[in-house]
């Protein structure tokens, strides 16, 4: 699925360039797309880690509020 999407993006990039594309421009466009995907991956992982941490903190807070309020 991702490979098909990547190929579609490559075709669009090729169509947007003027003149006939060469192998070098196709490879360059593919490397740009790959590097952008690699750069975005750590950000996504960081967001996942922060959301997991905040969910845990929220549950701990609710637990403390519930049981501490009785004492």
C-alpha positions as CSV (number, residue, x, y, z in Angstrom):
1,X,0.0,0.0,0.0
2,X,2.7,2.5,1.0
3,X,4.8,1.4,-2.0
4,X,1.9,2.2,-4.3
5,X,1.4,5.6,-2.7
6,X,5.1,6.3,-3.0
7,X,5.0,5.4,-6.7
8,X,2.1,7.7,-7.3
9,X,3.9,10.6,-5.6
10,X,7.0,9.9,-7.7
11,X,4.9,9.9,-10.9
12,X,3.4,13.3,-9.8
13,X,6.8,14.7,-9.2
14,X,8.0,13.5,-12.5
15,X,5.0,15.0,-14.3
16,X,5.6,18.4,-12.6
17,X,9.2,18.6,-13.7
18,X,9.7,20.2,-17.1
19,X,11.1,18.1,-20.0
20,X,11.7,14.4,-19.9
21,X,12.8,13.1,-16.5
22,X,16.1,11.3,-16.2
23,X,17.0,8.4,-13.9
24,X,19.0,10.8,-11.7
25,X,15.9,13.0,-11.0
26,X,13.7,10.0,-10.3
27,X,16.3,8.6,-7.8
28,X,16.7,12.1,-6.3
29,X,13.0,12.5,-5.8
30,X,12.8,9.0,-4.3
31,X,15.6,9.8,-1.9
32,X,13.9,13.1,-0.9
33,X,10.7,11.2,-0.1
34,X,12.5,8.5,1.9
35,X,14.4,11.0,3.9
36,X,11.2,13.0,4.7
37,X,9.6,9.8,5.9
38,X,12.6,8.9,8.1
39,X,12.6,12.4,9.6
40,X,8.9,12.3,10.4
41,X,9.1,8.9,12.1
42,X,10.8,10.0,15.3
43,X,8.3,12.8,15.7
44,X,5.4,10.4,15.5
45,X,7.1,8.1,18.0
46,X,7.6,11.1,20.4
47,X,4.0,12.0,20.1
48,X,3.0,8.5,20.9
49,X,5.3,8.4,23.9
50,X,3.9,11.7,25.2
51,X,0.3,10.7,24.8
52,X,1.0,7.4,26.6
53,X,2.7,9.3,29.4
54,X,-0.1,11.8,29.7
55,X,-2.8,9.1,29.8
56,X,-0.9,7.4,32.6
57,X,-0.6,10.6,34.5
58,X,-4.3,11.3,34.1
59,X,-5.3,7.9,35.4
60,X,-2.9,8.2,38.4
61,X,-4.4,11.7,39.1
62,X,-7.9,10.4,39.0
63,X,-7.0,7.4,41.2
64,X,-5.4,9.7,43.8
65,X,-8.4,12.1,43.7
66,X,-10.8,9.3,44.2
67,X,-9.2,7.6,47.1
68,X,-7.6,10.6,48.8
69,X,-10.9,12.5,48.9
70,X,-12.3,9.8,51.2
71,X,-9.6,10.2,53.8
